[in-house]
Amino acid sequence: MRSDAKQILMVLDHSFPEDVRVENEARTLIEAGFAVSLLAIGPDVRPEMEDYRGIQIFRDKLPAAVRNKLRGLAGTIPAYSLYLEHRIRGLNRTHPFDAIHVHDLYLFGGALRAARKLQLPVVGDLHENWVEALRGYEWSNRFPARFLISYRKWERLEKKWTQEVDRLVVVIEEAAERNVENGVAEDRLVLVPNTLDIDHFESLGAGARYDRSEDGLIHLAYAGGIDRHRGLRTVVDAMPAIIKANPTVRLQLAGDGRTRNALEARCGELGLGDHVTFHGWQPLEKVKSLIESADICLIPHLRTPHTDATIPHKLFQYMYCSRPVLTSDCRPLARIVRETGCGSVFEAGNPASLAAKAIDLLARPDDWSAMGKEGREAVIRKYNWKTTSRALVDAYEALFSSSALPATMSRRDNV
């Protein structure tokens, strides 16, 4: 790396590694000639400072309970923003940087406060529609959070902060449209989808293979979080009808989350028994193996303003592994699956619709290979990290070369 490389500080509030998107972004910027350090806030047993694949990591080991409360209340009480401002300014004294790249909306306020004092540009990175996600989380709808969180204030802060950052990174076209409607200038938007790093995915070891020795069984697979908005209750409720039509079907679930226990209980109520297997959280190597061993892969997300403006990484993993995709009709998911012809779309939250689409797909095994081929070719041609990440590099090159950059600081006078 050049000695005069521009230094970028990334900020996120969970342990790192692992975070596929953040690592992909950091590695891409390093390969383009930038230097990247990363402040990771959250519970972690690893060293407070570490070099990981060229990324200098600083770890603030905040207990999860404290971090989660600060995150949830960031729109009501500015404690998290004040903490971040202090921490970022302190890091700049010991490890100077030229820009701040902040992941997720609830961290924007602190980054903007620090940037105003340091006269540095800020790149905001929206992994999701945080305000709508907050509405859907179970913890934010329980006492005392539901009385402390002000969604109206969060909506105001979202518009304010997204307009104040120098560049705003979004994960899908639908998210870009939404932010333009919220007043963000199009020339400050950077579209960087959650596409697949093919080289890294290919490099994953086979690990322990999932057993497919049961001749004649058909496996439906899901990999990811097990939370309410993921829509797995819809899948479980559809299973009796699917099994009645095809008793050889088995559902494989890899992941964990707040609603796992309730989902397992529901499986018991429906008498699904050996037809559903919960594998728990698995490393990426095992997730890849699960996908490769499946016949059809699922994305059953409930449709909300949150899921209509984000895209799960698993879609492109499924597609690259040549698996037919059965997805709900969240806007980005439905658009890509229909555009590529890699699977089928059902009405989100509707078990009868999911069952009907699954039964139809199960009755057409001769079509699975063609669907899988279309999906894989779409990833190789378009939906891969090497292709889509160029926008991030271009954005930083333009940001650092902009003679008008100091003028952008005026937007932050009232942070």
Beta strands, then each sheet from edge to edge (+ up, - down):
strand 1: 7-12
strand 2: 35-41
strand 3: 49-52
strand 4: 55-60
strand 5: 99-103
strand 6: 122-125
strand 7: 167-170
strand 8: 189-191
strand 9: 218-223
strand 10: 249-254
strand 11: 276-280
strand 12: 296-299
strand 13: 325-328
strand 14: 343-346
sheet 1: 3+ 4- 2- 1- 5- 6- 7- 8-
sheet 2: 11+ 10+ 9+ 12+ 13+ 14+
end
